[in-house]
């Protein structure tokens, strides 16, 4: 089935098929699934073909799959979704998926080589980083070489800013990434496209302030169902921040069909909605998809 014509682009999606669970590539446990109220039908994974059907039903044309690296692999509970696995899915469905390369600052030069290979050989369109999994804030010196590499490769980097939850009941990670910590990074790397995902919750106003201050800072409304997007985020996306806000689900945290339905219920201005759902992602990730007319 062809992609929905000029459909939405979901910038944060996790690959969650039964294969990921069987291989130990999933960092969260059943306690996290209960916390975010995941439907029991998806808790052991959804095959790629079935997920594409969900995208079609939602009106989503493309999803960016995150090859997440969740912590130093020398520490119990850390996991990774290998780049090769995400590339396999993107290669099989190039019109539906693009890849984002997970960052692990503990891998040093090898991590930088991995990132370059992901972009140049696998066609990945972004880097993706979870600061809390490494107890490193966004302005930590260990991550600066990766920012520089992203500039060199001309790709954005998205990272969770704001509160993180407990993903495993026997490993409790502290929240280390408030949105204000993007301030110095944006100053040091003005050409780096920085995306704060997960809304920056509970510091949403702080996230908006960083987007407003810096031309190169953006935000995404993923991981929280649009019904619960804060009023200030909706106002920002619908007005002076319409060029800075993008749509995402953080699947399997939010069902794409629910997310798209609830975006519609916000009654965004048509031009703002086209940017939020599609055009901003095409511009910021430099995708080859055709933009929606405004």
C-alpha angles and dihedrals in degrees: 000000000000120000116267107273109262089346126168125288116226106206099192119049130147120214104238112170123142086262092065091053093046093050095048094244095132114094099193127076135208092279089062091047089054091047094056093037098239115189110256090231092069101039095102095042144275122248117244093246091053092048091052088055088054089051090051092050090050095046094244115148101185137016127197109224116211116219088205123202107202110192140319105317090220088070121078113253096029117125142175137204103220119239089230091061093052090044089053091057094042091049091051092049108024093161092055108036140043126182134240117199116230116229125224109180091193091072095070117191092358089060090053091050090049091053093050092049092049091056101037100037105024098035095234112172103206148012121246127202137181107200094189094060088063100034087237122131119222091262095051113133092232092067097047095087088056091052089052091049090051089054090049091049092042095232131131123242120219123197138173110257120181131033120349123204132225105277096179122028092222096048117055115190122200123232106251105158117079113172092242088069088071088069098083092038091055090049093049094045108031092165094052115101105224120193121192106205129196090044092272088270125216089016096054094142089052090052091050090049091055091050091048094047099045127049090208099052122092137170139213133212097221133130091035122077109248089241086071099043106128116254092244091055091050091048091048093049092047097048136014093359098050091113092051105049128083137186124245141151107199085221128234086036092063125025109237092223092055092045095054093045091052093047087057090052091060090066096220118192108269095244092047092047092052090053096045095048101038125344099062091053092049090052100041097042092036092232121177094228118120114255123239115253112255 
